[in-house]
Amino acid sequence: MLDQSAIEAHEIPATELMERAGQSVFAAAREVFPQASKWLVFCGAGNNGGDGYVLARLARQAGLEVTVCALKPPNALRGEAAMAAQSWLKSGGEVQAWPPAADIVPELIFDALLGTGLERAPDGDFAAAIGWMNQHSAPVVAVDAPSGLNVDTGNANSQAVQAALTVTFIGNKRGLYTADGPDHCGQVRYASLDTPLSVQESIKDSGILIRQNIIRFTLPRRPRNSHKGSFGWVLGIGGNSHMSGAVRLCGEAALRSGAGKVTLATVPEHAA
């Protein structure tokens, strides 16, 4: 929906968005995995596959050794994905059908199979390709989203790519950060693709992403001339016989969150 808003409301050509997407993934991969010079790009049937073809072309132009494994032949593609595939072929690139040749030993693998266009569990060759990636020792970079992960719910199908890096476009998807998302995305990089802010705001926010540095930017500075009495006294009550865990966790959480003093009221046997 976000890319459609950019295309229709702001008249950004779909081919231009695809080019920017490929450039964003290329730049992120080179930054995170600078030593990897042998790339294997899995391309699917839709625009996510098109992003993969753009990425492959840019990598080849940069002097890297690139293999493209297509789950759908280039002549069966449509629209912008077909154009991206033809640009790859015209640049001198070749396309392998699934599965990759046994002598291909990539140092970095790219998942451009399904992206955010997941409507059902991957099956057939797509499921097999996802399994192949997950079993390989080389790290995987997901283009927009790991294939097999629902970007709305964060639920992973039985076959879902486990990426070391995910580069997502135009809008941060809730499912990358919730449920199974963090286990499948690895490090997440966001790329706006230079779209106007109005495109990113065209879909209502579904939450707030709480980052690790939120405390440093949110809580006020504490004065140096202060003591434990300056920051509140927390009383935690609980913990029946042989059930000390919850009240202890409560006390530790209160201390970690900044309470000046914490007192726990519990049964005597928990004093130790």
Stockholm file with secondary structure:
# STOCKHOLM 1.0

chainA/1-272         MLDQSAIEAHEIPATELMERAGQSVFAAAREVFPQASKWLVFCGAGNNGGDGYVLARLARQAGLEVTVCALKPPNALRGEAAMAAQSWLKSGGEVQAWPPAADIVPELIFDALLGTGLERAPDGDFAAAIGWMNQHSAPVVAVDAPSGLNVDTGNANSQAVQAALTVTFIGNKRGLYTADGPDHCGQVRYASLDTPLSVQESIKDSGILIRQNIIRFTLPRRPRNSHKGSFGWVLGIGGNSHMSGAVRLCGEAALRSGAGKVTLATVPEHAA
#=GR chainA/1-272 SS CHHHHHHHTSCCCHHHHHHHHHHHHHHHHHHHCTTCCEEEEEECSSHHHHHHHHHHHHHHHTTCEEEEEESSCGGGCCHHHHHHHHHHHHTTCCEEESSCCTTCCCSEEEEESSTTCCCSCCCHHHHHHHHHHHHSSSCEEEESSCTTBCTTTCCBCSSCCCCSEEEEESSCCGGGTSTTHHHHHCEEEEECTTCCHHHHTSSCCCCCCCCTTHHHHHSCCCCSSCCGGGGCEEEEECCCTTCCHHHHHHHHHHHHTTCSEEEEECCGGGCC
#=GC SS_cons         CHHHHHHHTSCCCHHHHHHHHHHHHHHHHHHHCTTCCEEEEEECSSHHHHHHHHHHHHHHHTTCEEEEEESSCGGGCCHHHHHHHHHHHHTTCCEEESSCCTTCCCSEEEEESSTTCCCSCCCHHHHHHHHHHHHSSSCEEEESSCTTBCTTTCCBCSSCCCCSEEEEESSCCGGGTSTTHHHHHCEEEEECTTCCHHHHTSSCCCCCCCCTTHHHHHSCCCCSSCCGGGGCEEEEECCCTTCCHHHHHHHHHHHHTTCSEEEEECCGGGCC
//
